[in-house]
Structures are given as C-alpha cells and as structure tokens.
Amino acid sequence: MTARRDAGTLLECVINVSEGRDTSVLDRLRDSAGTTLLDVHTDHDHHRSVFTLGGPASDVEAAARQLVARSLELIDLRTHHGVHPRLGSADVVPFVPLGPSITEVDLAAGDPQGLPWREALAARDRFAQWAAETLGLPCFLYGSGITLPEIRRRAFADLAPDRGPDVPHPSGGAAAVGVRPVLIAYNVWVEIDPSLVASGTADAVTVARQVARELRTPEVRTLGLSVDNRAQVSCNLVEPLRAAPDQVFDQVATRARELGARATGAELVGLLPRTILQRIPSDRWAELDLAEEKTIEFRLGQVRSAD
C-alpha cells in the first residue's frame, strides 16, 4: 500500500461505550477491535470507555462493527448508572478522516467537498445502515446539519432516528453515528483551595459547573461533573487550533481561582494530534497529561510497525 493510498483511506473511529467498570466486558470489547485499536480510556465513575480505532478505512469499519455488535451483546443500558449522559450501550460512533500526518488543515472544520471527508461520511452512512438492519439499533446521524449535543437533547422527543426503529433498542438504546474533524476530549480537576476560600464559597462541584457554563463556546463543549467525590470540568475541544489543552486548562485554573478553588490536574481522554502537542511547551506536558506517546500519529506508527 502506497503512502498516497494511505492518505486517502485512513480513518479514525472513536467509539464511546457505556461500560467503565467490568474488566471482563472491557477485555472482550478490546479483543473485538483487533489490530485497529490505538487506545482505550476507561472511567469508572463516568461508567464509560473510549475505544480509539485507526487505520485503513475498510479495517476500521469492520472493527467498528465488531465492537458495536459486541457492546450490544454485553452491555444492558437498563441497569447502567453513570454520571456521563448517554443514549446507548454503544453511545457515540464518530468517523474521523485522517492523513499520514494531521496538519492544521485537517484540524479545521471538515470540507464536505474534500475526498477524506466524503470517505468518512460514506463510512458513517454504511455503518448506520448496517447497525439498523443487522442489530435493530436506531442511529442518529450527525456531522452535517445537526450536532451531537442537539441529538442528546432531542432524541426520541421531537427527533426521530435517521436509520433503524423509531423506538430505542430494548437493552442497547440508540447510537449517535457521526463524521467530524479531529477533536480532543480533555478533563480538568477542580477542588476548593483553603488558602483562597472566601466566606460563602460554594463546594467544588458547584464551582466546576459554573466554570463549565462560563467557558462553554462553539469551540469548547463543557460539563461540570461530580466524579468519585471530586469535581471535574469535562471538555470536548471541538476546534483545538483555537482552544488547545493548555489554553483550556489555564482558563479553568484562572476562573476557578477567582471562585476560591484551584485546578489540581488534567486528564487526556484518548489521543491528540501531534500538531497540537508540538504547539504546547514540552515542559508543560506532564502537568497537562500530554506526551508524544499519546498522539494519534505515534499510535498509528506502532500499529504499522506491528504489521
């Protein structure tokens, strides 16, 4: 396979499943992804795991089908409890176009006329049709005219699935199947600072929720959450060129300090592009939970070496 063909057919698929506690289930899901698996991030309190798949489009599509089918076999949403919003057992299935290296152009809003975007869109539509027909799974499509947060708000209320039944799968709920540019999932921990606390200062979770509301923009989607008796500002950096991890961490830290709290750490969920990492001073990487080994390109290189 030539480099030119790789550039046209590389995809990432970042599947969010509603399981973060049962290691036997997670091991079986991990096995179903095969050699396309680049990373797994598991969160006990969110009760959620993020499986990052990457490689040639046909391999990624096949692995995504196997992983989602296995998710519906093993995860019953009727008994699921976690702090993160979810639609289904296989909650979110986004397809992301990649090149051999992820440039600033790739990180900008997707070009619907560009070949990589069209390939990712076609993969999305094929997957949703397969899931509807084979699994009886309702699928809501996003990435062209509707956003994931809007689907979460409107699903099965005034918004019908684009593929599949009009009612949720009995145990698997539904899936949001999308196409999007590369984004970065990133969490910042917040706690009350005794040295800064003022009379009447709220608890850390209230601070995290206020910070999340104030920082929320089209470029940064945020939630303030209580996770294992700790406070977290959970972020999706939708446009990382305009809102990178170091910028968001500093914004959270500054606003938290003004409210009598402090940012005590960060957590990268999944992987990030090398382009973004290289824009951040390396002496901050440890503080921000970043490293070369956590880039998409590094993990893709490992998979190719194994082949």
HUMOLIN-V275953 format. One record per residue. N is the residue number from 0. OMEGA is omega in whole degrees, 0 to 359 (none if undefined). Layout:
BEGIN
((N;OMEGA) (N;OMEGA))
END
This chain:
BEGIN
((0;182) (1;178) (2;181) (3;179) (4;176) (5;184) (6;182) (7;187) (8;180) (9;176) (10;167) (11;173) (12;188) (13;189) (14;177) (15;180) (16;184) (17;175) (18;179) (19;188) (20;185) (21;185) (22;179) (23;176) (24;181) (25;178) (26;180) (27;175) (28;179) (29;181) (30;184) (31;182) (32;177) (33;187) (34;178) (35;186) (36;179) (37;186) (38;171) (39;175) (40;185) (41;179) (42;184) (43;185) (44;172) (45;185) (46;191) (47;175) (48;181) (49;179) (50;179) (51;177) (52;179) (53;178) (54;177) (55;188) (56;184) (57;178) (58;181) (59;178) (60;180) (61;180) (62;179) (63;178) (64;180) (65;183) (66;180) (67;177) (68;178) (69;178) (70;180) (71;177) (72;193) (73;187) (74;178) (75;185) (76;181) (77;179) (78;185) (79;175) (80;179) (81;185) (82;183) (83;175) (84;179) (85;175) (86;187) (87;177) (88;168) (89;197) (90;184) (91;181) (92;179) (93;174) (94;188) (95;177) (96;179) (97;168) (98;178) (99;168) (100;187) (101;184) (102;177) (103;177) (104;180) (105;184) (106;177) (107;180) (108;184) (109;179) (110;183) (111;180) (112;183) (113;183) (114;180) (115;180) (116;180) (117;179) (118;178) (119;178) (120;179) (121;178) (122;177) (123;185) (124;177) (125;181) (126;182) (127;179) (128;178) (129;182) (130;179) (131;185) (132;187) (133;185) (134;186) (135;185) (136;175) (137;181) (138;173) (139;183) (140;175) (141;180) (142;177) (143;176) (144;179) (145;183) (146;178) (147;178) (148;179) (149;176) (150;180) (151;181) (152;194) (153;186) (154;178) (155;174) (156;175) (157;179) (158;179) (159;176) (160;176) (161;178) (162;174) (163;184) (164;178) (165;178) (166;182) (167;169) (168;186) (169;181) (170;186) (171;178) (172;181) (173;178) (174;169) (175;185) (176;189) (177;169) (178;184) (179;169) (180;177) (181;170) (182;180) (183;174) (184;192) (185;181) (186;176) (187;180) (188;183) (189;173) (190;178) (191;180) (192;182) (193;182) (194;182) (195;189) (196;177) (197;180) (198;178) (199;179) (200;182) (201;177) (202;188) (203;180) (204;177) (205;177) (206;181) (207;180) (208;178) (209;178) (210;180) (211;179) (212;184) (213;182) (214;185) (215;179) (216;174) (217;181) (218;183) (219;175) (220;189) (221;170) (222;170) (223;189) (224;168) (225;185) (226;179) (227;179) (228;174) (229;181) (230;183) (231;167) (232;183) (233;189) (234;163) (235;180) (236;188) (237;177) (238;187) (239;174) (240;181) (241;181) (242;182) (243;183) (244;182) (245;179) (246;181) (247;177) (248;182) (249;178) (250;177) (251;182) (252;182) (253;182) (254;177) (255;179) (256;179) (257;181) (258;177) (259;180) (260;179) (261;173) (262;187) (263;179) (264;182) (265;182) (266;172) (267;178) (268;184) (269;188) (270;175) (271;178) (272;178) (273;179) (274;180) (275;180) (276;185) (277;176) (278;183) (279;179) (280;185) (281;179) (282;176) (283;187) (284;182) (285;179) (286;186) (287;181) (288;180) (289;178) (290;176) (291;182) (292;180) (293;177) (294;178) (295;183) (296;180) (297;182) (298;175) (299;178) (300;178) (301;180) (302;179) (303;179) (304;180) (305;178) (306;none))
END
